[in-house]
């Protein structure tokens, strides 16, 4: 956890933001694969476990990544839902309902954005002011 903390407080924001975006998106990839297999459905959002397990897991992923990154909150918040959507398209080939699925993901993804903002706010409060922890002098 200390290693992740030090990466999150690095001054180079570009590479760090991409790291947290990728981690957040990987939550969506895992959700699509695991929930569709558990629910024995072609797509995870057709599974009865989507609303009870998948969406909370993606919101939690956005919250945790937002807490650790404290930057790029909108992209980190949407990343799990984007990862889930891209994985679904790759696995199933899309289909005629893809435009509706994109709209659905954008709407549901707002919950991830709210979670990433909340996580970033908690992370800044925990680290102090600007989110970069200064060494304490005693």
C-alpha positions, 0 to 999 in steps of 0.5 A, a space after each residue: 500500500 505504501 508503494 501505491 501511495 508513493 505512486 499516487 503522490 508523484 509529481 508527474 501526473 500524466 503517467 500516474 493518471 494513466 496507471 489509475 485509469 488502467 487499474 480502474 478499467 481492469 475492474 470493469 474487464 473483470 466484472 464483465 468476464 466474471 459476472 457473465 460467467 457466474 450468471 451464465 449470460 452472454 453479457 454481464 448486464 443480463 445477469 441477475 448479479 449485475 446490479 447486486 455485485 457488478 455495479 457496486 464493484 465498479 463503483 468501489 473500484 472508481 472510489 479506491 482509484 480516485 482516492 489513490 490518484 486524486 486526479 483525473 476523476 472523471 476518466 477514472 470514474 468512467 473507466 470501469 464502465 468503459 472497460 466493461 463495455 469494451 470487453 463485452 463488445 470484444 467478447 460478443 461482437 456488439 450487436 444491434 443494441 450497441 448504441 443503447 449500451 453505450 448510452 446506458 454505460 454513460 448514464 450508469 457510469 455517472 455513479 463511478 464519477 461521483 465515487 471517484 470525486 468522493 474518493 479524491 476528496 477523501 484522499 486529499 483530506 487524508 493527505 492534506 490540502 493539495 493531495 501531496 503529502 509532505 514529510 513531517 518534521 519533528 
